[in-house]
Amino acid sequence: MPVFKSLLQKSFFINLLAAIALVLLLIFLFFVSLGWLTHHGSYLKVPDIVGMNTDKAVDLLKNQGFEVVITDSSYNDSIPLNTVRRQLPLSDATVKVNRTVFLTVNPVELPMISMPKLEGLSYRFAADILAKNNLVLGDTTHKPDFMKGSVLDQLYKGVSIAPGAKVRWGSRIDLVIGGGVVGEQIPVPYLIGLTVAETKTLLETKGLVLASIISSEPIADTASAYIVRQNPETRDFQGIPLYIQAGQTIDIWISTQPPVVDSLEIKRDSALFPPREAQ
């Protein structure tokens, strides 16, 4: 029994020593692997990527062992689209492998902007609003109107654009400006027998304004309807020709049936009207 007890004690101490050695070995391996897992002692220099194409910059950083996060892509018109504007950490900073680099970039395409309302504003005020909204003042044309110096219409690519409509940053906006009322008087044009479309074209060339369009019957296609009456008329009750200034208005009455026209009035207004046949 004493021999057996001695062997048992010796075996216990051997196992205890083996267990302690195994624990120490595991601790040693843990600390060695910890340095490998965290790349302890592995450092990189952050490259300078400001001004680079965003896609190329991201590829470069990832290939060198960095993580990349884009934090902002608001537009700045001082640098090209899809370009890196800022980076953090800064270039030449020494950081560990797998460190995240944060980028501020320009977007891939120009942002959309809501068109401001310019009609009724002065030319200078409208130009200032366009600049503040990152839009470009294009061509300006003048049209006879009582609102001298004020914006009558805002155009994008030759077509009127409503306030709130979306356009690209930097788009050109053309303006139609009121030129005031011309002092020269012109004979009231003879509109009877013209269609509404023809009348609008004619009045625009003379700087006159089409006001009310009145009909006593349902008309589906107003543009093709005929003028049967107008106010003011071409002559007063004594037959004396009436005159009108640019910027003033004319009311018309329309019908689907063409009226009988006065050939003498057409001849009198031949300088103002496109050629047409008397009826």
ZABA-304135 format. One record per residue (C-alpha): residue number from 0; residue in three letters; x, y, z. Coordinates in steps of 0.02 Angstrom, whole numbers, plus 32768, in hexadecimal, padded with zeros to 4 digits. Example, Ala and Ser with C-alpha at 12.3 -4.5 7.8 and 13.67 -1.06 7.14 Angstrom:
0, ALA, 8267, 7F1F, 8186 .
1, SER, 82AC, 7FCB, 8165 .
***
This chain:
0, MET, 8000, 8000, 8000 .
1, PRO, 8087, 8080, 8027 .
2, VAL, 80D5, 805F, 7F7C .
3, PHE, 802E, 8073, 7F25 .
4, LYS, 800B, 8116, 7F83 .
5, SER, 80B8, 8158, 7F50 .
6, LEU, 8099, 8130, 7E99 .
7, LEU, 7FEE, 8183, 7EA1 .
8, GLN, 8037, 8223, 7EEB .
9, LYS, 80C2, 8226, 7E6A .
10, SER, 8043, 8210, 7DDB .
11, PHE, 7FDA, 829F, 7E22 .
12, PHE, 806C, 8318, 7E25 .
13, ILE, 809D, 82E6, 7D74 .
14, ASN, 7FEC, 8308, 7D35 .
15, LEU, 7FE7, 83AC, 7D96 .
16, LEU, 808B, 83E3, 7D48 .
17, ALA, 804D, 83B0, 7C9C .
18, ALA, 7FAC, 8412, 7CB4 .
19, ILE, 800C, 84AC, 7CEE .
20, ALA, 8080, 849C, 7C58 .
21, LEU, 7FED, 848C, 7BE2 .
22, VAL, 7F9A, 8528, 7C2C .
23, LEU, 803B, 858A, 7C1B .
24, LEU, 804E, 854E, 7B68 .
25, LEU, 7F9C, 8585, 7B3E .
26, ILE, 7FBA, 862F, 7B8E .
27, PHE, 8059, 8643, 7B2A .
28, LEU, 8003, 8611, 7A88 .
29, PHE, 7F73, 8689, 7AAD .
30, PHE, 7FE4, 871F, 7ABF .
31, VAL, 8049, 86EF, 7A26 .
32, SER, 7FAC, 86DA, 79BC .
33, LEU, 7F61, 877B, 7A04 .
34, GLY, 7FEE, 87DF, 79B8 .
35, TRP, 7FD3, 8786, 7912 .
36, LEU, 7F15, 879E, 7914 .
37, THR, 7F21, 8858, 793D .
38, HIS, 7FB5, 8874, 78C8 .
39, HIS, 8018, 88B2, 795D .
40, GLY, 80AF, 890D, 791B .
41, SER, 8063, 8914, 7868 .
42, TYR, 804C, 89C8, 7830 .
43, LEU, 8024, 8A1D, 778B .
44, LYS, 8031, 8ACD, 774A .
45, VAL, 7F8D, 8B17, 770A .
46, PRO, 7FA1, 8B4A, 7652 .
47, ASP, 7F6E, 8BF5, 7612 .
48, ILE, 7ECB, 8BD9, 75B3 .
49, VAL, 7E7D, 8C87, 75B7 .
50, GLY, 7E53, 8CBA, 7504 .
51, MET, 7E53, 8C05, 74C6 .
52, ASN, 7DC1, 8BB1, 746E .
53, THR, 7D57, 8B66, 74FA .
54, ASP, 7D51, 8AB6, 74B0 .
55, LYS, 7E0F, 8AB0, 7497 .
56, ALA, 7E2E, 8AF5, 7545 .
57, VAL, 7DC0, 8A70, 7597 .
58, ASP, 7E17, 89E5, 7536 .
59, LEU, 7EC3, 8A29, 7567 .
60, LEU, 7E98, 8A31, 7620 .
61, LYS, 7E4C, 8983, 7626 .
62, ASN, 7EE0, 8938, 75C9 .
63, GLN, 7F54, 8983, 764C .
64, GLY, 7EF1, 8938, 76DC .
65, PHE, 7E7F, 89C7, 7710 .
66, GLU, 7DC4, 89C6, 772E .
67, VAL, 7D66, 8A53, 76D6 .
68, VAL, 7CC8, 8AB2, 770B .
69, ILE, 7C7D, 8B42, 76A5 .
70, THR, 7C32, 8BBC, 7722 .
71, ASP, 7BF2, 8C46, 76B0 .
72, SER, 7BD0, 8C60, 75F6 .
73, SER, 7B8F, 8D13, 75EE .
74, TYR, 7BBA, 8D72, 754F .
75, ASN, 7C47, 8DF1, 7543 .
76, ASP, 7C5C, 8E49, 749C .
77, SER, 7D15, 8E6F, 74B7 .
78, ILE, 7D4D, 8DBD, 748D .
79, PRO, 7D15, 8D3A, 740C .
80, LEU, 7C88, 8CBF, 742A .
81, ASN, 7CAD, 8C17, 747C .
82, THR, 7D4A, 8C5A, 74CF .
83, VAL, 7D8D, 8C4B, 7581 .
84, ARG, 7D7F, 8CF3, 75DC .
85, ARG, 7DC1, 8CC6, 768A .
86, GLN, 7E0A, 8C30, 76E5 .
87, LEU, 7E1F, 8BFF, 779C .
88, PRO, 7EA3, 8BCD, 77D5 .
89, LEU, 7F07, 8C4A, 776F .
90, SER, 7F89, 8C14, 76F2 .
91, ASP, 8030, 8BD1, 7736 .
92, ALA, 7FE0, 8BA7, 77DE .
93, THR, 8025, 8B04, 7827 .
94, VAL, 7F99, 8A8C, 7859 .
95, LYS, 7F7D, 89D3, 7877 .
96, VAL, 7F4B, 895C, 77ED .
97, ASN, 7E8E, 8951, 77D4 .
98, ARG, 7E78, 8A04, 7815 .
99, THR, 7DDC, 8A58, 77CC .
100, VAL, 7DF6, 8AEF, 775B .
101, PHE, 7D61, 8B66, 7753 .
102, LEU, 7D42, 8BC3, 76AF .
103, THR, 7CDF, 8C5C, 767B .
104, VAL, 7CBE, 8C56, 75C1 .
105, ASN, 7C6A, 8CB3, 7533 .
106, PRO, 7BD1, 8C55, 74EE .
107, VAL, 7BD4, 8BF6, 744A .
108, GLU, 7B58, 8C6E, 73F8 .
109, LEU, 7B18, 8D1F, 7415 .
110, PRO, 7A8D, 8D2D, 7495 .
111, MET, 79DC, 8D65, 746A .
112, ILE, 799F, 8E12, 749F .
113, SER, 78EE, 8E57, 74B3 .
114, MET, 78CD, 8EE3, 7438 .
115, PRO, 78AA, 8F87, 7496 .
116, LYS, 7819, 8FFA, 7469 .
117, LEU, 785D, 9090, 740A .
118, GLU, 77C3, 90D6, 73B3 .
119, GLY, 7797, 9184, 73F1 .
120, LEU, 7845, 91A3, 7438 .
121, SER, 78BD, 9226, 73FA .
122, TYR, 7946, 91EE, 7384 .
123, ARG, 79D1, 920C, 7403 .
124, PHE, 7974, 91B2, 748F .
125, ALA, 794F, 911E, 741C .
126, ALA, 7A05, 9113, 73E6 .
127, ASP, 7A3B, 9113, 749D .
128, ILE, 79C0, 9088, 74C9 .
129, LEU, 79FE, 901E, 7438 .
130, ALA, 7AB2, 9030, 7475 .
131, LYS, 7A82, 9004, 7528 .
132, ASN, 7A28, 8F68, 74E8 .
133, ASN, 7AC1, 8F33, 7483 .
134, LEU, 7A6B, 8F54, 73DC .
135, VAL, 7AB4, 8FB6, 734A .
136, LEU, 7A61, 904E, 72FC .
137, GLY, 7A4E, 902A, 7243 .
138, ASP, 7A08, 909A, 71B9 .
139, THR, 7993, 912A, 71DE .
140, THR, 7910, 9169, 7165 .
141, HIS, 78A2, 9202, 7177 .
142, LYS, 77E9, 9208, 7156 .
143, PRO, 777A, 92A2, 7157 .
144, ASP, 771B, 92A3, 71FA .
145, PHE, 76E6, 931C, 7282 .
146, MET, 7755, 92BE, 72FE .
147, LYS, 77F5, 930E, 72C0 .
148, GLY, 7892, 92BB, 7302 .
149, SER, 7832, 922A, 7352 .
150, VAL, 783C, 9172, 7326 .
151, LEU, 77A8, 913C, 72BB .
152, ASP, 77DC, 9088, 729E .
153, GLN, 7865, 900D, 72CE .
154, LEU, 78A0, 8F90, 724B .
155, TYR, 7906, 8EEF, 7250 .
156, LYS, 7940, 8EB1, 71A6 .
157, GLY, 78C5, 8F28, 7153 .
158, VAL, 782C, 8EEE, 71B4 .
159, SER, 77D8, 8F41, 7249 .
160, ILE, 7807, 8EEB, 72EB .
161, ALA, 7797, 8EEF, 7383 .
162, PRO, 77D7, 8F1A, 7431 .
163, GLY, 7804, 8E7D, 7492 .
164, ALA, 7830, 8E17, 73F6 .
165, LYS, 78D5, 8DB9, 7405 .
166, VAL, 796C, 8DED, 739D .
167, ARG, 7A24, 8DBE, 73A7 .
168, TRP, 7A9F, 8E27, 740A .
169, GLY, 7AEC, 8EA8, 7393 .
170, SER, 7A5D, 8EA5, 7313 .
171, ARG, 7A45, 8F3F, 72A5 .
172, ILE, 79A3, 8F9E, 72C1 .
173, ASP, 796A, 901E, 723F .
174, LEU, 78FF, 90B2, 7272 .
175, VAL, 787A, 9118, 7218 .
176, ILE, 787F, 91CA, 725A .
177, GLY, 77F8, 9250, 724C .
178, GLY, 7834, 92DC, 71DB .
179, GLY, 77B0, 9359, 720A .
180, VAL, 7728, 93A1, 719B .
181, VAL, 7762, 93E9, 70F7 .
182, GLY, 7722, 949A, 70DF .
183, GLU, 76FD, 9480, 7026 .
184, GLN, 7648, 9458, 7004 .
185, ILE, 7614, 93D7, 6F83 .
186, PRO, 7569, 93BA, 6F33 .
187, VAL, 7500, 933A, 6F8E .
188, PRO, 751D, 929A, 6F2A .
189, TYR, 748A, 9249, 6ED1 .
190, LEU, 7478, 919A, 6F1C .
191, ILE, 73D0, 9162, 6ED6 .
192, GLY, 73E1, 90BE, 6E77 .
193, LEU, 7489, 908F, 6EC2 .
194, THR, 749A, 8FF6, 6F30 .
195, VAL, 74CB, 9007, 6FE6 .
196, ALA, 7576, 8FBE, 6FC1 .
197, GLU, 7594, 903C, 6F34 .
198, THR, 7557, 90C9, 6FA3 .
199, LYS, 75CF, 909D, 7030 .
200, THR, 7661, 909C, 6FB8 .
201, LEU, 762F, 9142, 6F6B .
202, LEU, 7614, 919B, 7011 .
203, GLU, 76BB, 915D, 7054 .
204, THR, 7717, 91A7, 6FBE .
205, LYS, 76C3, 924F, 6FE1 .
206, GLY, 76DE, 924B, 709D .
207, LEU, 7624, 9242, 70C0 .
208, VAL, 75D5, 91D4, 7146 .
209, LEU, 7545, 915B, 7127 .
210, ALA, 74D3, 916F, 71BF .
211, SER, 7428, 911A, 71C3 .
212, ILE, 73F2, 908E, 714C .
213, ILE, 7335, 9086, 714E .
214, SER, 72C5, 9001, 7100 .
215, SER, 7209, 8FE7, 70FB .
216, GLU, 721B, 8F2E, 70CF .
217, PRO, 7284, 8E9A, 710A .
218, ILE, 7327, 8E94, 70A6 .
219, ALA, 739D, 8DFF, 70B5 .
220, ASP, 742C, 8E48, 7050 .
221, THR, 743C, 8EFF, 7080 .
222, ALA, 74DA, 8F1B, 701A .
223, SER, 747C, 8EF3, 6F78 .
224, ALA, 73E2, 8F5C, 6FA2 .
225, TYR, 73BF, 8FFC, 6F3E .
226, ILE, 73B8, 90AD, 6F7D .
227, VAL, 7309, 90F4, 6F61 .
228, ARG, 7317, 9191, 6FCA .
229, GLN, 739D, 91F8, 701F .
230, ASN, 73AF, 9285, 709D .
231, PRO, 73ED, 9306, 7078 .
232, GLU, 73AE, 9307, 6FC6 .
233, THR, 7413, 934F, 6F37 .
234, ARG, 73A5, 93EB, 6F24 .
235, ASP, 7335, 9455, 6F92 .
236, PHE, 727C, 9477, 6F71 .
237, GLN, 72AD, 9501, 6EF6 .
238, GLY, 731A, 948C, 6E92 .
239, ILE, 73BC, 94DC, 6ECD .
240, PRO, 744C, 945F, 6EE4 .
241, LEU, 7477, 943B, 6F9A .
242, TYR, 752A, 942D, 6FDA .
243, ILE, 757A, 93C8, 7065 .
244, GLN, 7623, 93C3, 70BC .
245, ALA, 7693, 932D, 70D4 .
246, GLY, 7670, 92D6, 7178 .
247, GLN, 75B4, 92F7, 7173 .
248, THR, 7533, 926C, 716D .
249, ILE, 74B3, 922D, 70F1 .
250, ASP, 741A, 91C0, 7118 .
251, ILE, 73D6, 9146, 7098 .
252, TRP, 7335, 90E2, 707A .
253, ILE, 7347, 903B, 7021 .
254, SER, 72DF, 8FBC, 6FC2 .
255, THR, 72FA, 8F19, 6F67 .
256, GLN, 72AE, 8F67, 6ECA .
257, PRO, 7316, 8FE3, 6E61 .
258, PRO, 72C4, 9090, 6E57 .
259, VAL, 72B2, 9104, 6DC2 .
260, VAL, 7349, 9178, 6DC1 .
261, ASP, 735C, 922A, 6D83 .
262, SER, 73D3, 9228, 6CEF .
263, LEU, 73F3, 92E4, 6D00 .
264, GLU, 742F, 92CC, 6DB3 .
265, ILE, 74A0, 923E, 6D7C .
266, LYS, 74EA, 92AC, 6CF6 .
267, ARG, 7503, 933A, 6D73 .
268, ASP, 7561, 92C6, 6DE9 .
269, SER, 75C7, 926D, 6D64 .
270, ALA, 7666, 92AD, 6DB5 .
271, LEU, 7636, 925F, 6E5B .
272, PHE, 75E6, 91BC, 6E27 .
273, PRO, 7621, 9122, 6DC9 .
274, PRO, 75CC, 9119, 6D1D .
275, ARG, 751E, 90CE, 6D23 .
276, GLU, 748B, 90C6, 6CAE .
277, ALA, 73EF, 912E, 6CCA .
278, GLN, 734F, 90CC, 6CE6 .
***
